[in-house]
Amino acid sequence: MVDAALISAASGNDRRQFHTFEPFGEPVVVGVMGSWIPQHDCSMAEHIKYWDGNMGPAWPTTTDIDEQIAYFDEGSHFRARSVRVDARMAGFSRTSDCSAWIRTNLHTAMTSAALVCRIAIPNPSLRVLHLRLSAHADLYTLVENIIATNTRLTDIVIEDDSHPELDGLRRPILDLGSLCKVGEESSYTQLDRFVLRAPSVSVNAVESAPFFRRLRSASTVCMAVFEIVTRIPVWDWVVELAGTARYVERLEVATSMAETGNYRRGRFDSLQTHLPNLRHLHLDLHEVDVRLLYRLHAPGLKYLQIRSYREVSAHGMLEHHHFPNLFVVTVWCPGAAIDRFRALGLKRHEFIHYLPRRDLFEPQVNRDLVVFLNQPTSATDPTIVFARAPKRPRHDESPPRQGIRPHSV
């Protein structure tokens, strides 16, 4: 006969997690061979390719969402420590007319919202949050509330696979200023990972300092979104982000839409931000040049991936060996191929490439180019990782529940 206490403990452990899908893999935040974020006017084929690589080919149906709701209610998961939910609306991200799709699939949209509303109930036990959503503006108000009210979160992953062009629908906005309660910043547990991969979502970063303080111990930070609205150029904002998340190991900032703001300032400051643990850096922005890169002192950086609408060499060049341990560099920008690598402080004899000589010195080569560096000449050991504050382990790697059938296409 099984002990009653054991049965109670097993039941309680089952309620500690609410997982309704098994990820295709860990969220990818890398500075080598990473996928470029789909541009706002990209083709549907490019959009699907990007997300198949990030999420895999499985797509939920309305029935799947209904099952998730029933599972949540029956299991009393309002106090789960780890929540992994797929509330995407099947078919929405691949439609050519988002407005018409919403009108004819209103029940699906309402069911998706009903699932997210359950997660939005304040839960002091919640540590791990992994949401997959479709681009519905009202859902992101709930997401803001979830992140702001659950002060013990350490791991946040938000993925929205909607096409960047929403065909007139109200664009979702995630306000970073709403992710912390005013005056209560010190009550939040430090985040270990924050991933927002949502090419259709606009981020309001005008008041981002309080949320930045939750990233002081983060090892992974990713914001791949439609646009980042700031008072300063986005490259300048990235420097501020890096200056707060000083122990970050993987950093990605990417936007689908080119910058259109008329900023009051775009300063060049000689003060550098020391990033001792940074290994992967992925920047896909309107402007990436020496004004940003000089400010990042990352002696252990090995993988660098850059896409810029303007020439990386537009504002000068980095000094030789600014990033002394680079191994793989990928750059996509206008201008000559050789100039973009010189701008990064690399000399011709230091990297290996597979370009014909005529292409290397061609005045305009507007595509991504990859080079491999020879053995680093610096004595810096890229395997050293500087210690951060002690953190609780993540509780997101448990086996999927057998009662929920896999998401169908």
SULHU-V400735 format. One record per residue. PHI is phi as a letter, one per 30 degrees, with the letter a starting at -180 (* if undefined). PSI is psi as a letter, one per 30 degrees, with the letter a starting at -180 (999 if undefined). Layout:
BEGIN
phi: <PHI/PHI>
psi: <PSI/PSI>
END
This chain:
BEGIN
phi: <*/d/d/d/d/d/d/d/d/d/d/d/d/d/d/d/b/b/c/c/a/c/d/d/l/d/e/d/b/b/c/b/h/d/d/d/d/d/d/d/c/d/d/d/d/d/d/d/d/d/d/d/d/c/c/i/d/d/b/d/c/e/e/e/d/e/d/d/d/d/d/d/d/d/c/h/c/d/b/d/d/b/b/b/b/c/c/d/c/e/j/d/d/c/d/c/b/d/d/d/d/d/d/c/b/d/d/d/d/d/d/d/d/d/d/d/e/d/d/d/d/e/b/d/d/d/c/b/b/b/c/c/b/c/d/b/e/d/d/d/d/d/d/e/d/e/d/d/d/c/d/c/d/b/b/b/b/c/b/b/c/d/d/e/c/c/h/j/d/d/d/d/b/c/c/d/d/c/d/b/d/d/i/c/e/d/d/d/d/d/d/c/b/b/b/b/c/a/d/c/c/d/c/d/c/d/c/c/e/e/d/e/d/d/c/d/c/d/c/b/b/b/b/c/b/d/a/b/c/b/d/b/e/d/d/d/d/d/d/d/d/d/d/d/d/d/c/d/c/b/b/b/b/b/b/d/c/d/d/b/d/c/d/d/b/b/d/c/c/d/d/c/c/d/b/d/c/d/c/c/b/b/b/b/b/d/b/b/a/d/d/d/d/d/d/c/c/b/d/c/d/c/b/b/b/b/b/b/d/c/d/d/d/d/b/j/b/d/d/e/i/d/c/d/c/e/c/b/b/b/b/b/a/d/j/d/d/d/d/d/d/d/d/d/i/c/c/e/d/c/b/c/b/b/c/d/e/d/d/d/c/d/d/b/b/c/a/d/b/c/b/c/d/d/e/d/c/d/d/d/c/d/d/d/b/d/d/c/d/e/b/d/d/d/c/c/c/c/d/d/d/d/d/c/d/d/d/c/d>
psi: <k/k/k/e/e/e/e/e/e/e/e/e/e/e/f/f/k/j/k/g/l/j/k/f/l/k/k/j/j/l/g/k/g/l/k/k/k/k/l/f/g/l/l/e/e/e/e/e/e/e/f/e/f/e/f/l/f/k/k/l/l/e/e/e/e/e/e/e/e/e/e/e/e/e/g/h/g/f/g/k/f/k/k/j/k/j/g/k/j/k/f/e/f/g/l/f/j/e/e/e/e/e/e/f/h/e/e/e/e/e/e/e/e/e/e/e/e/e/f/f/k/k/j/f/f/k/e/k/k/j/k/k/l/l/i/k/e/f/e/f/e/e/e/e/e/e/e/e/f/i/f/g/k/f/j/k/j/k/k/j/g/k/k/f/j/g/h/f/l/k/k/k/k/j/j/f/f/g/f/k/k/k/f/g/e/f/f/k/k/k/k/e/k/j/j/j/j/i/f/f/k/k/k/j/g/e/i/f/e/e/e/e/f/f/g/f/g/k/f/k/k/k/j/j/l/e/l/j/j/l/f/l/k/e/e/e/e/e/e/e/e/e/f/e/i/f/g/k/e/k/k/k/k/k/k/e/k/l/k/g/k/j/k/e/l/i/l/j/k/f/k/l/k/k/i/f/f/k/e/k/k/j/k/i/l/e/k/j/a/f/e/e/e/e/f/j/j/i/f/g/k/e/j/k/k/k/k/k/f/l/k/f/g/f/h/a/l/l/l/k/h/e/j/f/g/k/e/k/k/k/k/j/l/l/a/k/e/e/e/e/e/e/f/g/g/k/l/e/f/f/l/k/l/g/k/k/e/e/e/e/g/k/e/j/i/i/l/k/k/k/l/k/k/l/k/k/f/l/f/k/j/f/f/k/k/k/k/l/k/k/l/k/l/l/h/g/h/l/k/l/k/f/f/k/l/l/k/l/999>
END
